[in-house]
Amino acid sequence: MSAGDVIARLRELRAKATAGNWFEDSQRVQDSDRRDYYYNIYAPSGRIIADTLNSDMVLLEDNGEGASLDVVGRANAAAIVAAMNSLEPLLAVAEAAQRALEWIEADELQHGRTFGAGNELRAALDALSKDTP
């Protein structure tokens, strides 16, 4: 899959996902893992998109006040929210990088030499297309 294909696929997925800036927050609960808090991912409307309550990826830490926090759940929820909220601007940067690479490659062809910036952009765009479902 080319970098352009990956960008198009990510735009398609984002367009189908819940619109707006997502956010995460904790929810208090007592469950069998002795977690006192789990983490929700929310839509801008405040409705829950996903949660970590049933996650097998749990690392509990005492918050110093006698409550157990799922630090992996918190980190995963925060990473998902940050990725979703940053996706559009990152895709715009990737598209700009593609356009810049096209200009650089045309210039390289015209002058018969390669430029370091072209190599960096090629590598970055190639990395985008590797291991992408």
N, C-alpha and C positions, 0 to 999 in steps of 0.2 A: 504494500500500500504506500503510495507516495505521500509526501508531506501535504500536498494539496488535497488528497483524498482524506487524510486524517483531519485536516482543518474542516473540510466539508462535513465529515461525520460528526465531529464534535459540535459544530454549529447546529446540525440537525438534532442531536441529542439534547442540547441546551434549549432549543426552541420547543421541544416536547416536554421538557421538565417544568416544574413550577416556576413561574416568572418572578422576578424581583430579587432583592437581596435577602438571602437566608440568614438565620442567626441560630446560635445554640445556647442552651441553658440547662441547668441541672434540675432534676425533679427528685424530691425526697420519697424514698420507699424503703421498706425493709423486706429483703428477699432472702432466699435460701443461701446465697453466697455471702451473706452478711454485709452486703452493700447497703449503705444508707442513702446513696445518691446514684442516679444514672443520668444519662444525658440525652436530650432531645434535639433534633434539628427541626427548626420551624420555618414556615413560609412567612412572608411579610405580614400576612393576615393573622399570624399567631397560631395557625393550625399546625399540627405536628406532621412533618414529612417522614421522619424516621427516628428511631431511638436505639439506645444501646442496652436496653433492659435484658434482652435475650442473647446478648453477645457472649460468645465463648472466649473472647479476647479481653480478659479482665485482669487488672493488676490493682489490688486494693492498697491504699495508703491511709493511715489515720490522719485526719486533718488537724489533730492537736486538741480537738474539742470533743473527742470520743466518737466521732462519726467516721465511717469508712467511705472513701472516695474512690471511684474507678478511674484511675489516672489514664489508662489506655483508652477507655471510652471517651473521656474528655478530650484527649489528644486526637482521636479519630474523628469525633464530631467537629472539632475545630478545624481540622485539615479539610474535611469535606466541605464545610461552609466556606472556608477561604478559597478553595479550588473553584467552587461554583461561582462565587462572587467575583473572582478574578478572571474567569474563563473568557468573557467577551473581550476585555482589553488585551489579554494574552494572545487570543486568536488574531486580533488586529495587528499586533506586533509581528506575529508569524507571517501574516499576509504581506506586511510591509517588508519583511526580510526576504520573502520570495521575490517581490518586485525589485528590491535592491540587488539581489543576486542575479536576476535577469539582466539588469543594467550593467553590473560588473562583468558578467560573462560576455556580454556583447563587446564591452571595452577590452576585455582580455583577448578576445578573438581578433579584434581590430588591431591591437598592438602586439600580439604574439607573445604575451607573457601573462603570468598569473599574479594575483594580488593576495596578500595575506588575509584581508577582510573577506574576500571571496571564499577562501578556504574555510574560514571560521563560520561563515553563513552556510556553506555547503554541509559542513559537519553538524551544525545545529539543526538544520532542516532534515538531514538524514537521520539524526537521532530521534526526531519527532516521529518518523515513520517506522522505527524499529519497535517490535514487540507491542504493536497497537492492535487491539482486537477489531 
